[in-house]
Amino acid sequence: MAGENVSVIFKLYCLTVMTLVAATYTVALRYTRTISSGDMYFSTTAVCITEVIKLILSLGMLAKETGSPTRLRNSIVEHVFYSPKELLKLSVPSVVYAIQNNMAFLALSNLDAAVYQVTYQLKIPCTALCTVLMLNRSLSQLQWFSVFMLCGGVTLVQWKPAEATKVQVEQNPFLGFMAIAIAVLCSGFAGVYFEKVLKSSDTSLWVRNIQMYLSGILVTLIGVYMTDGEKVLEKGFFFGYTLWVCFVIFLASVGGLYTSIVVKYTDNIMKGFSAAAAIVISTVASVILFGLQISKLVSHNHITAIAC
């Protein structure tokens, strides 16, 4: 699938799927982290399993792309076993994305889904800045205006009243916003770095994904050991897993693959703005599922962010 042969319809399809998956993932993840249950699963193991599934899916796509088991094997040997420098290069976004994913779990455990989704759009100006600095691109005045308008809407939306949900769980909004800040920085840097790697050579997207996910599995396993090692040994790797948790992992896996496609054939700024569309969906879902109360001010701020 060469970049020049990708149609506008295909790009719009990928952007649409990524937006819908992101919105569903946000609501489903928050549900799994706020339900009143003593059997809370370990978020670190969920992130690790997500990397494994993305690796398996990427291997399947590479098999389809190469067309035969022999070419698949040769491609893996060439780009994985005989390319340690490339693996090291792709380990950078793996580490950063692992941090980002764990921060997302922490943030959604302490913030409402809609507030998380809007605040997380700070990754757009962060990504724009990284694009300018790392890819030597220039943005138009209109693009920068949209970025800063979005920042204004994101800042104002944090003024939402505290009692905004029927779900009674102990939350720490300050910790949630700190986690968001770290996730935003990670998203901007890792996204642009990965885009630079993808577009600097003709290496298959699926090969690049495999290289990154191999590193990601190692990084997330270390995260499991350091964060929840004793608890995992005591209760088991899949402790607390339900169908909803499996659904969240599935969404994260599919979303990750579509994100890499969008980055390959559009860019990170387009990816960021498409994700902003998920605000509407997750907000409506939060009102229905969690009893989220939306004031006129917050509604205005959501509209401001979306309009950008």
C-alpha positions as CSV (number, residue, x, y, z in Angstrom):
1,M,0.0,0.0,0.0
2,A,2.1,2.8,-1.2
3,G,1.5,6.2,0.1
4,E,0.8,7.7,-3.3
5,N,-1.9,5.1,-4.0
6,V,-3.9,5.8,-0.8
7,S,-7.2,7.5,-1.7
8,V,-8.8,10.3,0.2
9,I,-11.7,8.0,1.0
10,F,-9.3,5.5,2.7
11,K,-7.8,8.3,4.7
12,L,-11.2,9.5,5.8
13,Y,-12.2,5.9,6.7
14,C,-9.2,5.5,8.9
15,L,-9.7,8.8,10.6
16,T,-13.4,8.0,11.2
17,V,-12.6,4.5,12.7
18,M,-9.9,6.0,14.9
19,T,-12.2,8.6,16.2
20,L,-15.0,6.1,17.0
21,V,-12.6,3.7,18.6
22,A,-11.0,6.5,20.7
23,A,-14.4,7.6,22.0
24,T,-15.6,4.1,22.8
25,Y,-12.2,3.3,24.5
26,T,-12.4,6.3,26.7
27,V,-15.9,5.5,28.1
28,A,-15.2,1.8,28.4
29,L,-11.9,2.3,30.1
30,R,-13.4,4.7,32.6
31,Y,-16.1,2.2,33.3
32,T,-13.7,-0.6,34.1
33,R,-11.6,1.7,36.4
34,T,-14.6,3.2,38.4
35,I,-17.0,0.3,39.0
36,S,-17.4,-0.6,42.6
37,S,-15.5,-3.9,42.8
38,G,-12.7,-5.3,44.9
39,D,-11.4,-7.2,41.9
40,M,-9.8,-4.3,40.1
41,Y,-7.5,-5.5,37.4
42,F,-3.9,-4.3,37.0
43,S,-3.6,-1.6,34.4
44,T,0.0,-2.5,33.7
45,T,-0.9,-6.0,32.6
46,A,-3.6,-4.6,30.3
47,V,-1.1,-2.4,28.6
48,C,1.2,-5.3,28.2
49,I,-1.4,-7.5,26.7
50,T,-2.4,-4.7,24.3
51,E,1.2,-4.6,23.0
52,V,1.1,-8.4,22.5
53,I,-2.2,-8.2,20.5
54,K,-0.9,-5.4,18.4
55,L,2.2,-7.4,17.6
56,I,0.0,-10.4,16.5
57,L,-2.2,-8.3,14.4
58,S,0.8,-6.6,12.7
59,L,2.3,-10.0,12.0
60,G,-1.0,-11.0,10.4
61,M,-1.0,-7.8,8.2
62,L,2.7,-8.4,7.2
63,A,1.8,-12.0,6.2
64,K,-0.9,-10.6,4.0
65,E,1.4,-8.0,2.6
66,T,4.2,-10.4,1.8
67,G,1.9,-13.1,0.4
68,S,3.8,-16.2,1.4
69,P,5.3,-17.8,4.6
70,T,8.8,-17.7,3.0
71,R,8.7,-14.0,2.3
72,L,7.2,-13.3,5.7
73,R,10.0,-15.3,7.4
74,N,12.7,-13.5,5.3
75,S,11.2,-10.1,6.1
76,I,11.2,-10.8,9.9
77,V,14.7,-12.2,9.8
78,E,16.0,-9.2,7.8
79,H,14.2,-6.4,9.8
80,V,14.2,-7.9,13.3
81,F,17.1,-10.3,13.8
82,Y,19.6,-8.6,11.5
83,S,18.6,-5.0,12.4
84,P,19.5,-4.3,16.0
85,K,19.9,-0.6,15.3
86,E,16.4,-0.4,13.9
87,L,15.0,-2.2,16.9
88,L,16.8,0.3,19.2
89,K,15.5,3.2,17.2
90,L,11.9,2.0,17.6
91,S,12.4,1.3,21.3
92,V,12.3,5.0,21.9
93,P,8.6,5.5,21.1
94,S,7.9,2.1,22.8
95,V,9.1,3.4,26.1
96,V,7.3,6.7,25.7
97,Y,4.1,5.2,24.6
98,A,4.2,2.7,27.5
99,I,4.5,5.7,29.9
100,Q,1.6,7.4,28.1
101,N,-0.7,4.4,28.3
102,N,-0.1,4.0,32.0
103,M,-0.7,7.7,32.6
104,A,-4.0,7.4,30.6
105,F,-5.1,4.6,33.1
106,L,-4.1,6.8,36.0
107,A,-5.9,9.9,34.6
108,L,-9.1,8.1,33.8
109,S,-9.2,6.7,37.3
110,N,-9.2,10.2,38.7
111,L,-11.2,12.2,36.0
112,D,-14.5,12.1,34.3
113,A,-14.3,10.7,30.8
114,A,-15.4,14.0,29.1
115,V,-12.9,16.1,31.1
116,Y,-10.1,13.6,30.3
117,Q,-11.0,13.6,26.6
118,V,-11.0,17.4,26.3
119,T,-8.0,18.0,28.5
120,Y,-6.1,15.4,26.6
121,Q,-6.4,17.5,23.5
122,L,-3.5,19.5,24.8
123,K,-1.5,16.9,22.9
124,I,-2.5,18.9,19.7
125,P,-0.4,22.0,20.5
126,C,2.3,19.8,21.9
127,T,2.3,17.7,18.7
128,A,2.3,20.9,16.6
129,L,5.3,22.2,18.4
130,C,7.1,18.9,18.1
131,T,6.3,18.8,14.4
132,V,7.8,22.2,13.9
133,L,10.9,21.4,15.9
134,M,11.5,17.8,14.8
135,L,10.3,17.7,11.2
136,N,11.2,21.3,10.3
137,R,7.6,22.0,9.1
138,S,5.9,25.4,9.2
139,L,2.3,25.8,10.2
140,S,0.0,28.5,8.9
141,Q,-1.4,31.3,11.0
142,L,-4.9,29.7,10.8
143,Q,-3.5,26.4,12.0
144,W,-1.8,28.0,15.0
145,F,-4.9,30.0,15.7
146,S,-7.0,26.8,15.8
147,V,-4.4,25.2,18.1
148,F,-4.5,28.0,20.6
149,M,-8.3,28.3,20.5
150,L,-8.4,24.6,21.3
151,C,-6.1,25.3,24.3
152,G,-8.5,28.0,25.5
153,G,-11.4,25.6,25.4
154,V,-9.4,22.9,27.1
155,T,-8.3,25.3,29.9
156,L,-11.9,26.5,30.6
157,V,-13.4,23.1,30.6
158,Q,-11.4,22.3,33.8
159,W,-13.8,24.6,35.7
160,K,-16.5,21.9,35.7
161,P,-18.3,21.4,39.1
162,A,-16.8,18.7,41.3
163,E,-20.0,16.6,41.8
164,A,-20.6,15.7,38.2
165,T,-21.2,11.9,38.3
166,K,-23.4,9.3,39.9
167,V,-20.5,7.0,40.2
168,Q,-19.2,7.3,43.7
169,V,-15.5,6.6,43.7
170,E,-12.5,8.2,45.4
171,Q,-10.8,10.5,42.9
172,N,-7.8,12.9,42.9
173,P,-8.3,15.5,40.2
174,F,-4.9,17.0,40.7
175,L,-3.2,13.6,40.2
176,G,-5.4,13.1,37.2
177,F,-4.3,16.3,35.6
178,M,-0.7,15.6,36.4
179,A,-1.0,12.3,34.6
180,I,-2.6,14.0,31.7
181,A,0.3,16.5,31.4
182,I,2.8,13.6,31.3
183,A,0.7,11.7,28.7
184,V,0.4,14.9,26.6
185,L,4.2,15.4,26.5
186,C,4.7,11.7,25.7
187,S,2.0,11.7,22.9
188,G,3.5,14.8,21.2
189,F,7.1,13.5,21.2
190,A,6.5,9.9,20.5
191,G,3.9,10.5,17.7
192,V,6.2,12.9,15.8
193,Y,9.3,10.7,16.4
194,F,7.4,7.7,15.0
195,E,6.1,9.7,12.0
196,K,9.7,10.7,11.3
197,V,10.9,7.1,11.3
198,L,8.0,5.9,9.2
199,K,8.4,8.6,6.5
200,S,12.2,8.5,6.4
201,S,12.4,5.1,4.6
202,D,10.4,2.7,2.5
203,T,10.3,0.1,5.2
204,S,6.8,-1.5,5.5
205,L,4.5,0.1,8.1
206,W,3.8,-3.4,9.6
207,V,7.6,-4.1,9.9
208,R,7.9,-0.8,11.8
209,N,5.0,-1.7,14.0
210,I,6.5,-5.2,14.7
211,Q,9.8,-3.6,15.6
212,M,8.1,-1.1,18.0
213,Y,5.8,-3.6,19.6
214,L,8.6,-6.1,20.3
215,S,10.3,-3.3,22.3
216,G,6.9,-2.3,23.8
217,I,6.3,-5.8,25.2
218,L,9.7,-5.8,26.9
219,V,9.1,-2.3,28.3
220,T,5.6,-3.1,29.6
221,L,6.7,-6.4,31.2
222,I,9.3,-4.4,33.1
223,G,6.5,-2.0,34.1
224,V,4.4,-4.9,35.4
225,Y,7.3,-6.1,37.4
226,M,8.2,-2.7,38.9
227,T,4.7,-1.5,39.6
228,D,2.6,-4.5,40.4
229,G,5.1,-7.4,40.6
230,E,4.2,-8.7,44.0
231,K,0.5,-8.3,43.5
232,V,0.7,-10.1,40.2
233,L,2.6,-13.0,41.7
234,E,0.0,-13.2,44.5
235,K,-3.2,-12.8,42.5
236,G,-2.2,-13.7,39.0
237,F,-1.5,-11.8,35.7
238,F,-5.1,-11.8,34.6
239,F,-6.6,-11.0,38.0
240,G,-9.8,-8.9,37.8
241,Y,-10.2,-9.4,34.0
242,T,-13.8,-9.3,32.8
243,L,-15.4,-9.1,29.3
244,W,-15.3,-5.4,29.7
245,V,-11.6,-5.4,30.4
246,C,-11.0,-7.6,27.4
247,F,-13.1,-5.2,25.3
248,V,-11.0,-2.2,26.4
249,I,-7.8,-4.1,25.5
250,F,-9.3,-5.0,22.1
251,L,-10.2,-1.3,21.5
252,A,-6.7,-0.2,22.5
253,S,-5.1,-2.7,20.1
254,V,-7.3,-1.8,17.1
255,G,-6.9,1.9,17.9
256,G,-3.2,1.6,18.0
257,L,-3.0,0.0,14.5
258,Y,-5.3,2.6,13.0
259,T,-3.3,5.3,14.6
260,S,-0.1,4.1,12.9
261,I,-1.9,4.0,9.6
262,V,-3.2,7.6,10.0
263,V,0.3,8.8,11.0
264,K,1.8,7.0,8.0
265,Y,-0.6,8.4,5.4
266,T,-1.6,11.8,6.9
267,D,0.3,13.3,9.9
268,N,0.2,13.7,13.6
269,I,-1.7,17.0,13.6
270,M,-4.5,15.5,11.6
271,K,-4.5,12.6,14.0
272,G,-4.8,14.9,16.9
273,F,-7.7,17.0,15.5
274,S,-9.6,13.9,14.5
275,A,-9.3,12.7,18.0
276,A,-11.0,15.9,19.2
277,A,-14.1,14.8,17.4
278,A,-14.4,11.9,20.0
279,I,-15.2,14.6,22.7
280,V,-18.8,14.8,21.5
281,I,-19.3,11.0,21.6
282,S,-17.6,10.4,24.9
283,T,-19.5,13.3,26.5
284,V,-22.9,12.1,25.4
285,A,-22.0,8.6,26.5
286,S,-20.8,9.9,29.9
287,V,-24.1,11.7,30.4
288,I,-26.0,8.5,29.7
289,L,-23.8,6.0,31.5
290,F,-22.3,7.9,34.4
291,G,-24.9,10.7,35.0
292,L,-22.3,13.4,34.0
293,Q,-23.8,16.9,34.6
294,I,-22.9,19.4,31.9
295,S,-23.3,23.1,32.8
296,K,-23.8,25.8,30.1
297,L,-20.2,27.0,30.6
298,V,-18.8,23.5,30.1
299,S,-21.0,23.0,27.1
300,H,-19.7,26.2,25.6
301,N,-16.2,25.1,26.3
302,H,-16.7,21.8,24.7
303,I,-18.2,23.5,21.6
304,T,-15.2,25.9,21.5
305,A,-12.8,23.0,21.6
306,I,-14.7,21.1,18.9
307,A,-15.0,24.1,16.6
308,C,-11.2,24.4,16.5
